[in-house]
Amino acid sequence: APAITRLESSLGNGKHSPSLATLKKYANALGCRLEIKLIANNQ
């Protein structure tokens, strides 16, 4: 999908980080849910 290509290229060149809302839209478009986890370094 063109939107995924744009997301990957923007992340690769460090131009900007997508917002959570944008990531949720991409996940929804792919039939997925967005899951964000904080995991301790000692695990």
PDBQT receptor file of N, H, CA, C and O in Angstrom, charges set to zero:
ATOM      1  N   ALA A   1       0.843  -1.187   0.000  1.00  0.00    +0.000 N 
ATOM      2  CA  ALA A   1       0.000   0.000   0.000  1.00  0.00    +0.000 C 
ATOM      3  C   ALA A   1       0.883   1.244   0.000  1.00  0.00    +0.000 C 
ATOM      4  O   ALA A   1       1.899   1.282   0.694  1.00  0.00    +0.000 OA
ATOM      5  N   PRO A   2       0.508   2.246  -0.761  1.00  0.00    +0.000 N 
ATOM      6  CA  PRO A   2       1.316   3.472  -0.822  1.00  0.00    +0.000 C 
ATOM      7  C   PRO A   2       1.506   4.133   0.544  1.00  0.00    +0.000 C 
ATOM      8  O   PRO A   2       2.566   4.695   0.819  1.00  0.00    +0.000 OA
ATOM      9  N   ALA A   3       0.490   4.068   1.394  1.00  0.00    +0.000 N 
ATOM     10  H   ALA A   3      -0.371   3.611   1.170  1.00  0.00    +0.000 HD
ATOM     11  CA  ALA A   3       0.607   4.690   2.718  1.00  0.00    +0.000 C 
ATOM     12  C   ALA A   3       1.696   4.021   3.543  1.00  0.00    +0.000 C 
ATOM     13  O   ALA A   3       2.428   4.694   4.268  1.00  0.00    +0.000 OA
ATOM     14  N   ILE A   4       1.807   2.713   3.438  1.00  0.00    +0.000 N 
ATOM     15  H   ILE A   4       1.213   2.166   2.849  1.00  0.00    +0.000 HD
ATOM     16  CA  ILE A   4       2.841   1.985   4.178  1.00  0.00    +0.000 C 
ATOM     17  C   ILE A   4       4.217   2.346   3.649  1.00  0.00    +0.000 C 
ATOM     18  O   ILE A   4       5.161   2.494   4.425  1.00  0.00    +0.000 OA
ATOM     19  N   THR A   5       4.340   2.487   2.344  1.00  0.00    +0.000 N 
ATOM     20  H   THR A   5       3.573   2.367   1.714  1.00  0.00    +0.000 HD
ATOM     21  CA  THR A   5       5.613   2.889   1.740  1.00  0.00    +0.000 C 
ATOM     22  C   THR A   5       6.033   4.259   2.244  1.00  0.00    +0.000 C 
ATOM     23  O   THR A   5       7.204   4.470   2.561  1.00  0.00    +0.000 OA
ATOM     24  N   ARG A   6       5.093   5.192   2.321  1.00  0.00    +0.000 N 
ATOM     25  H   ARG A   6       4.142   5.021   2.063  1.00  0.00    +0.000 HD
ATOM     26  CA  ARG A   6       5.405   6.535   2.833  1.00  0.00    +0.000 C 
ATOM     27  C   ARG A   6       5.832   6.472   4.294  1.00  0.00    +0.000 C 
ATOM     28  O   ARG A   6       6.778   7.149   4.697  1.00  0.00    +0.000 OA
ATOM     29  N   LEU A   7       5.138   5.663   5.083  1.00  0.00    +0.000 N 
ATOM     30  H   LEU A   7       4.370   5.113   4.756  1.00  0.00    +0.000 HD
ATOM     31  CA  LEU A   7       5.492   5.518   6.492  1.00  0.00    +0.000 C 
ATOM     32  C   LEU A   7       6.904   4.976   6.640  1.00  0.00    +0.000 C 
ATOM     33  O   LEU A   7       7.701   5.507   7.414  1.00  0.00    +0.000 OA
ATOM     34  N   GLU A   8       7.215   3.919   5.897  1.00  0.00    +0.000 N 
ATOM     35  H   GLU A   8       6.569   3.488   5.268  1.00  0.00    +0.000 HD
ATOM     36  CA  GLU A   8       8.544   3.315   5.987  1.00  0.00    +0.000 C 
ATOM     37  C   GLU A   8       9.627   4.287   5.548  1.00  0.00    +0.000 C 
ATOM     38  O   GLU A   8      10.684   4.348   6.176  1.00  0.00    +0.000 OA
ATOM     39  N   SER A   9       9.392   5.045   4.489  1.00  0.00    +0.000 N 
ATOM     40  H   SER A   9       8.533   4.996   3.979  1.00  0.00    +0.000 HD
ATOM     41  CA  SER A   9      10.421   5.974   4.018  1.00  0.00    +0.000 C 
ATOM     42  C   SER A   9      10.613   7.126   4.999  1.00  0.00    +0.000 C 
ATOM     43  O   SER A   9      11.741   7.579   5.193  1.00  0.00    +0.000 OA
ATOM     44  N   SER A  10       9.538   7.610   5.622  1.00  0.00    +0.000 N 
ATOM     45  H   SER A  10       8.621   7.242   5.465  1.00  0.00    +0.000 HD
ATOM     46  CA  SER A  10       9.683   8.710   6.582  1.00  0.00    +0.000 C 
ATOM     47  C   SER A  10      10.414   8.248   7.833  1.00  0.00    +0.000 C 
ATOM     48  O   SER A  10      11.175   9.016   8.422  1.00  0.00    +0.000 OA
ATOM     49  N   LEU A  11      10.196   7.010   8.245  1.00  0.00    +0.000 N 
ATOM     50  H   LEU A  11       9.577   6.386   7.767  1.00  0.00    +0.000 HD
ATOM     51  CA  LEU A  11      10.915   6.492   9.409  1.00  0.00    +0.000 C 
ATOM     52  C   LEU A  11      12.379   6.253   9.077  1.00  0.00    +0.000 C 
ATOM     53  O   LEU A  11      13.252   6.471   9.917  1.00  0.00    +0.000 OA
ATOM     54  N   GLY A  12      12.648   5.810   7.864  1.00  0.00    +0.000 N 
ATOM     55  H   GLY A  12      11.939   5.633   7.182  1.00  0.00    +0.000 HD
ATOM     56  CA  GLY A  12      14.006   5.492   7.449  1.00  0.00    +0.000 C 
ATOM     57  C   GLY A  12      14.899   6.708   7.322  1.00  0.00    +0.000 C 
ATOM     58  O   GLY A  12      16.097   6.633   7.597  1.00  0.00    +0.000 OA
ATOM     59  N   ASN A  13      14.323   7.835   6.905  1.00  0.00    +0.000 N 
ATOM     60  H   ASN A  13      13.350   7.895   6.682  1.00  0.00    +0.000 HD
ATOM     61  CA  ASN A  13      15.165   9.012   6.704  1.00  0.00    +0.000 C 
ATOM     62  C   ASN A  13      15.159   9.950   7.908  1.00  0.00    +0.000 C 
ATOM     63  O   ASN A  13      15.814  10.992   7.880  1.00  0.00    +0.000 OA
ATOM     64  N   GLY A  14      14.426   9.593   8.965  1.00  0.00    +0.000 N 
ATOM     65  H   GLY A  14      13.894   8.746   8.988  1.00  0.00    +0.000 HD
ATOM     66  CA  GLY A  14      14.433  10.391  10.189  1.00  0.00    +0.000 C 
ATOM     67  C   GLY A  14      13.727  11.725  10.078  1.00  0.00    +0.000 C 
ATOM     68  O   GLY A  14      13.911  12.588  10.936  1.00  0.00    +0.000 OA
ATOM     69  N   LYS A  15      12.911  11.921   9.028  1.00  0.00    +0.000 N 
ATOM     70  H   LYS A  15      12.762  11.220   8.331  1.00  0.00    +0.000 HD
ATOM     71  CA  LYS A  15      12.235  13.203   8.851  1.00  0.00    +0.000 C 
ATOM     72  C   LYS A  15      11.249  13.495   9.968  1.00  0.00    +0.000 C 
ATOM     73  O   LYS A  15      11.251  14.591  10.527  1.00  0.00    +0.000 OA
ATOM     74  N   HIS A  16      10.413  12.533  10.296  1.00  0.00    +0.000 N 
ATOM     75  H   HIS A  16      10.412  11.642   9.841  1.00  0.00    +0.000 HD
ATOM     76  CA  HIS A  16       9.445  12.729  11.369  1.00  0.00    +0.000 C 
ATOM     77  C   HIS A  16       8.954  11.381  11.866  1.00  0.00    +0.000 C 
ATOM     78  O   HIS A  16       9.121  10.348  11.217  1.00  0.00    +0.000 OA
ATOM     79  N   SER A  17       8.348  11.429  13.030  1.00  0.00    +0.000 N 
ATOM     80  H   SER A  17       8.212  12.268  13.557  1.00  0.00    +0.000 HD
ATOM     81  CA  SER A  17       7.738  10.224  13.587  1.00  0.00    +0.000 C 
ATOM     82  C   SER A  17       6.228  10.359  13.450  1.00  0.00    +0.000 C 
ATOM     83  O   SER A  17       5.676  11.422  13.736  1.00  0.00    +0.000 OA
ATOM     84  N   PRO A  18       5.558   9.312  13.021  1.00  0.00    +0.000 N 
ATOM     85  CA  PRO A  18       4.103   9.396  12.884  1.00  0.00    +0.000 C 
ATOM     86  C   PRO A  18       3.430   9.485  14.253  1.00  0.00    +0.000 C 
ATOM     87  O   PRO A  18       3.948   8.966  15.242  1.00  0.00    +0.000 OA
ATOM     88  N   SER A  19       2.283  10.141  14.301  1.00  0.00    +0.000 N 
ATOM     89  H   SER A  19       1.862  10.562  13.498  1.00  0.00    +0.000 HD
ATOM     90  CA  SER A  19       1.532  10.249  15.551  1.00  0.00    +0.000 C 
ATOM     91  C   SER A  19       0.861   8.925  15.878  1.00  0.00    +0.000 C 
ATOM     92  O   SER A  19       0.755   8.044  15.024  1.00  0.00    +0.000 OA
ATOM     93  N   LEU A  20       0.413   8.793  17.104  1.00  0.00    +0.000 N 
ATOM     94  H   LEU A  20       0.498   9.508  17.798  1.00  0.00    +0.000 HD
ATOM     95  CA  LEU A  20      -0.320   7.587  17.492  1.00  0.00    +0.000 C 
ATOM     96  C   LEU A  20      -1.584   7.443  16.654  1.00  0.00    +0.000 C 
ATOM     97  O   LEU A  20      -1.951   6.335  16.263  1.00  0.00    +0.000 OA
ATOM     98  N   ALA A  21      -2.244   8.555  16.379  1.00  0.00    +0.000 N 
ATOM     99  H   ALA A  21      -1.945   9.455  16.696  1.00  0.00    +0.000 HD
ATOM    100  CA  ALA A  21      -3.460   8.504  15.563  1.00  0.00    +0.000 C 
ATOM    101  C   ALA A  21      -3.153   7.951  14.177  1.00  0.00    +0.000 C 
ATOM    102  O   ALA A  21      -3.921   7.153  13.639  1.00  0.00    +0.000 OA
ATOM    103  N   THR A  22      -2.034   8.374  13.600  1.00  0.00    +0.000 N 
ATOM    104  H   THR A  22      -1.410   9.022  14.036  1.00  0.00    +0.000 HD
ATOM    105  CA  THR A  22      -1.641   7.884  12.278  1.00  0.00    +0.000 C 
ATOM    106  C   THR A  22      -1.321   6.400  12.328  1.00  0.00    +0.000 C 
ATOM    107  O   THR A  22      -1.730   5.648  11.443  1.00  0.00    +0.000 OA
ATOM    108  N   LEU A  23      -0.597   5.973  13.349  1.00  0.00    +0.000 N 
ATOM    109  H   LEU A  23      -0.265   6.584  14.068  1.00  0.00    +0.000 HD
ATOM    110  CA  LEU A  23      -0.271   4.556  13.486  1.00  0.00    +0.000 C 
ATOM    111  C   LEU A  23      -1.531   3.718  13.652  1.00  0.00    +0.000 C 
ATOM    112  O   LEU A  23      -1.617   2.612  13.116  1.00  0.00    +0.000 OA
ATOM    113  N   LYS A  24      -2.515   4.237  14.394  1.00  0.00    +0.000 N 
ATOM    114  H   LYS A  24      -2.446   5.135  14.829  1.00  0.00    +0.000 HD
ATOM    115  CA  LYS A  24      -3.787   3.526  14.554  1.00  0.00    +0.000 C 
ATOM    116  C   LYS A  24      -4.498   3.389  13.212  1.00  0.00    +0.000 C 
ATOM    117  O   LYS A  24      -5.082   2.346  12.918  1.00  0.00    +0.000 OA
ATOM    118  N   LYS A  25      -4.449   4.439  12.402  1.00  0.00    +0.000 N 
ATOM    119  H   LYS A  25      -3.975   5.286  12.641  1.00  0.00    +0.000 HD
ATOM    120  CA  LYS A  25      -5.076   4.383  11.073  1.00  0.00    +0.000 C 
ATOM    121  C   LYS A  25      -4.397   3.343  10.194  1.00  0.00    +0.000 C 
ATOM    122  O   LYS A  25      -5.071   2.584   9.498  1.00  0.00    +0.000 OA
ATOM    123  N   TYR A  26      -3.071   3.302  10.221  1.00  0.00    +0.000 N 
ATOM    124  H   TYR A  26      -2.524   3.918  10.787  1.00  0.00    +0.000 HD
ATOM    125  CA  TYR A  26      -2.346   2.300   9.431  1.00  0.00    +0.000 C 
ATOM    126  C   TYR A  26      -2.696   0.892   9.904  1.00  0.00    +0.000 C 
ATOM    127  O   TYR A  26      -2.931  -0.001   9.089  1.00  0.00    +0.000 OA
ATOM    128  N   ALA A  27      -2.731   0.697  11.216  1.00  0.00    +0.000 N 
ATOM    129  H   ALA A  27      -2.541   1.422  11.878  1.00  0.00    +0.000 HD
ATOM    130  CA  ALA A  27      -3.071  -0.618  11.753  1.00  0.00    +0.000 C 
ATOM    131  C   ALA A  27      -4.472  -1.027  11.315  1.00  0.00    +0.000 C 
ATOM    132  O   ALA A  27      -4.688  -2.164  10.896  1.00  0.00    +0.000 OA
ATOM    133  N   ASN A  28      -5.409  -0.112  11.410  1.00  0.00    +0.000 N 
ATOM    134  H   ASN A  28      -5.233   0.811  11.749  1.00  0.00    +0.000 HD
ATOM    135  CA  ASN A  28      -6.783  -0.390  11.013  1.00  0.00    +0.000 C 
ATOM    136  C   ASN A  28      -6.861  -0.741   9.528  1.00  0.00    +0.000 C 
ATOM    137  O   ASN A  28      -7.587  -1.657   9.141  1.00  0.00    +0.000 OA
ATOM    138  N   ALA A  29      -6.120  -0.022   8.709  1.00  0.00    +0.000 N 
ATOM    139  H   ALA A  29      -5.530   0.722   9.023  1.00  0.00    +0.000 HD
ATOM    140  CA  ALA A  29      -6.120  -0.284   7.263  1.00  0.00    +0.000 C 
ATOM    141  C   ALA A  29      -5.569  -1.668   6.945  1.00  0.00    +0.000 C 
ATOM    142  O   ALA A  29      -5.931  -2.268   5.933  1.00  0.00    +0.000 OA
ATOM    143  N   LEU A  30      -4.698  -2.170   7.807  1.00  0.00    +0.000 N 
ATOM    144  H   LEU A  30      -4.404  -1.682   8.629  1.00  0.00    +0.000 HD
ATOM    145  CA  LEU A  30      -4.108  -3.493   7.606  1.00  0.00    +0.000 C 
ATOM    146  C   LEU A  30      -4.884  -4.596   8.321  1.00  0.00    +0.000 C 
ATOM    147  O   LEU A  30      -4.486  -5.760   8.297  1.00  0.00    +0.000 OA
ATOM    148  N   GLY A  31      -6.000  -4.219   8.959  1.00  0.00    +0.000 N 
ATOM    149  H   GLY A  31      -6.323  -3.273   8.978  1.00  0.00    +0.000 HD
ATOM    150  CA  GLY A  31      -6.784  -5.208   9.688  1.00  0.00    +0.000 C 
ATOM    151  C   GLY A  31      -6.131  -5.632  10.984  1.00  0.00    +0.000 C 
ATOM    152  O   GLY A  31      -6.315  -6.757  11.449  1.00  0.00    +0.000 OA
ATOM    153  N   CYS A  32      -5.361  -4.714  11.570  1.00  0.00    +0.000 N 
ATOM    154  H   CYS A  32      -5.212  -3.801  11.192  1.00  0.00    +0.000 HD
ATOM    155  CA  CYS A  32      -4.637  -5.009  12.810  1.00  0.00    +0.000 C 
ATOM    156  C   CYS A  32      -5.035  -4.014  13.884  1.00  0.00    +0.000 C 
ATOM    157  O   CYS A  32      -5.759  -3.053  13.622  1.00  0.00    +0.000 OA
ATOM    158  N   ARG A  33      -4.557  -4.254  15.093  1.00  0.00    +0.000 N 
ATOM    159  H   ARG A  33      -3.970  -5.035  15.307  1.00  0.00    +0.000 HD
ATOM    160  CA  ARG A  33      -4.704  -3.273  16.161  1.00  0.00    +0.000 C 
ATOM    161  C   ARG A  33      -3.310  -2.795  16.544  1.00  0.00    +0.000 C 
ATOM    162  O   ARG A  33      -2.330  -3.525  16.393  1.00  0.00    +0.000 OA
ATOM    163  N   LEU A  34      -3.227  -1.585  17.032  1.00  0.00    +0.000 N 
ATOM    164  H   LEU A  34      -4.023  -0.991  17.154  1.00  0.00    +0.000 HD
ATOM    165  CA  LEU A  34      -1.953  -1.026  17.469  1.00  0.00    +0.000 C 
ATOM    166  C   LEU A  34      -1.748  -1.391  18.932  1.00  0.00    +0.000 C 
ATOM    167  O   LEU A  34      -2.628  -1.172  19.765  1.00  0.00    +0.000 OA
ATOM    168  N   GLU A  35      -0.596  -1.943  19.234  1.00  0.00    +0.000 N 
ATOM    169  H   GLU A  35       0.119  -2.121  18.557  1.00  0.00    +0.000 HD
ATOM    170  CA  GLU A  35      -0.266  -2.313  20.604  1.00  0.00    +0.000 C 
ATOM    171  C   GLU A  35       1.092  -1.725  20.940  1.00  0.00    +0.000 C 
ATOM    172  O   GLU A  35       2.075  -1.965  20.237  1.00  0.00    +0.000 OA
ATOM    173  N   ILE A  36       1.143  -0.954  22.018  1.00  0.00    +0.000 N 
ATOM    174  H   ILE A  36       0.345  -0.759  22.589  1.00  0.00    +0.000 HD
ATOM    175  CA  ILE A  36       2.394  -0.329  22.448  1.00  0.00    +0.000 C 
ATOM    176  C   ILE A  36       2.709  -0.847  23.842  1.00  0.00    +0.000 C 
ATOM    177  O   ILE A  36       1.865  -0.807  24.737  1.00  0.00    +0.000 OA
ATOM    178  N   LYS A  37       3.930  -1.333  24.017  1.00  0.00    +0.000 N 
ATOM    179  H   LYS A  37       4.616  -1.366  23.290  1.00  0.00    +0.000 HD
ATOM    180  CA  LYS A  37       4.327  -1.901  25.306  1.00  0.00    +0.000 C 
ATOM    181  C   LYS A  37       5.609  -1.246  25.795  1.00  0.00    +0.000 C 
ATOM    182  O   LYS A  37       6.493  -0.908  25.008  1.00  0.00    +0.000 OA
ATOM    183  N   LEU A  38       5.691  -1.076  27.092  1.00  0.00    +0.000 N 
ATOM    184  H   LEU A  38       4.973  -1.351  27.732  1.00  0.00    +0.000 HD
ATOM    185  CA  LEU A  38       6.935  -0.690  27.745  1.00  0.00    +0.000 C 
ATOM    186  C   LEU A  38       7.427  -1.930  28.475  1.00  0.00    +0.000 C 
ATOM    187  O   LEU A  38       6.719  -2.485  29.315  1.00  0.00    +0.000 OA
ATOM    188  N   ILE A  39       8.626  -2.359  28.158  1.00  0.00    +0.000 N 
ATOM    189  H   ILE A  39       9.201  -1.908  27.475  1.00  0.00    +0.000 HD
ATOM    190  CA  ILE A  39       9.179  -3.582  28.728  1.00  0.00    +0.000 C 
ATOM    191  C   ILE A  39      10.486  -3.243  29.430  1.00  0.00    +0.000 C 
ATOM    192  O   ILE A  39      11.365  -2.606  28.850  1.00  0.00    +0.000 OA
ATOM    193  N   ALA A  40      10.606  -3.673  30.677  1.00  0.00    +0.000 N 
ATOM    194  H   ALA A  40       9.892  -4.191  31.148  1.00  0.00    +0.000 HD
ATOM    195  CA  ALA A  40      11.811  -3.386  31.459  1.00  0.00    +0.000 C 
ATOM    196  C   ALA A  40      13.039  -3.980  30.771  1.00  0.00    +0.000 C 
ATOM    197  O   ALA A  40      12.972  -5.060  30.185  1.00  0.00    +0.000 OA
ATOM    198  N   ASN A  41      14.156  -3.266  30.848  1.00  0.00    +0.000 N 
ATOM    199  H   ASN A  41      14.211  -2.388  31.324  1.00  0.00    +0.000 HD
ATOM    200  CA  ASN A  41      15.404  -3.726  30.235  1.00  0.00    +0.000 C 
ATOM    201  C   ASN A  41      15.938  -5.003  30.865  1.00  0.00    +0.000 C 
ATOM    202  O   ASN A  41      16.654  -5.759  30.209  1.00  0.00    +0.000 OA
ATOM    203  N   ASN A  42      15.604  -5.255  32.117  1.00  0.00    +0.000 N 
ATOM    204  H   ASN A  42      15.022  -4.641  32.649  1.00  0.00    +0.000 HD
ATOM    205  CA  ASN A  42      16.172  -6.410  32.811  1.00  0.00    +0.000 C 
ATOM    206  C   ASN A  42      15.397  -7.703  32.563  1.00  0.00    +0.000 C 
ATOM    207  O   ASN A  42      15.621  -8.696  33.256  1.00  0.00    +0.000 OA
ATOM    208  N   GLN A  43      14.512  -7.706  31.608  1.00  0.00    +0.000 N 
ATOM    209  H   GLN A  43      14.330  -6.900  31.045  1.00  0.00    +0.000 HD
ATOM    210  CA  GLN A  43      13.743  -8.931  31.329  1.00  0.00    +0.000 C 
ATOM    211  C   GLN A  43      14.182  -9.586  30.056  1.00  0.00    +0.000 C 
ATOM    212  O   GLN A  43      13.639 -10.624  29.677  1.00  0.00    +0.000 OA
TER     213      GLN A  43
